[in-house]
């Protein structure tokens, strides 16, 4: 009986601990995501538009963070545009295991 209670207690602590960890990670991600969604449906006059520049900055940070989490590659969001980062992410998803990430990043050298 004691062993059964101990096992259940261990399982409950493990479940609660994993919930705490994942909720803090989700909170950080959802903050960037909500900032990005604030720009949904808006149109911009051009790349000089202050609203567009704000959108592009949030997009850069969000996608660079997502690439870092999924592929373990830290990309500087100041170097690439938001759309370049989206393209890089798409290429990383298609790459073969034996291919290096550098092959794809060389396409975007400035």
Steps between C-alpha positions, in 0.01 A plus 500: 500500500782741589680430170184566302450834676863590445474422127182708464660788688805486274281500189296796621813702583645417158183606320471824697868583450477445122192723490685780678796476263294488181268780607795738555642413156159545339458839669821630339402362160143625519625851582691520171214330320243744637721793398517352151124444484443866590604573139267244340282644225682831479632642177799725464594779262855372455813384678558852632166488686567501877226241557659269244842537660350412839328196345821387330696529825246287690491249212880476501516437874216246492636296208862514623379374840300222334800394289719497810258279690430257216842470336741625766638767269529851642437757229533873556163659414678826416686344207208343313161639402191329634427344163857375465467330838176337389676374188796372704260317731327338201835387358607357836180297510585348160871434555638148507663369817847493347474858370648784701296803601784716364417397143166675531625798698757578225206583270417794724845655550486879486 
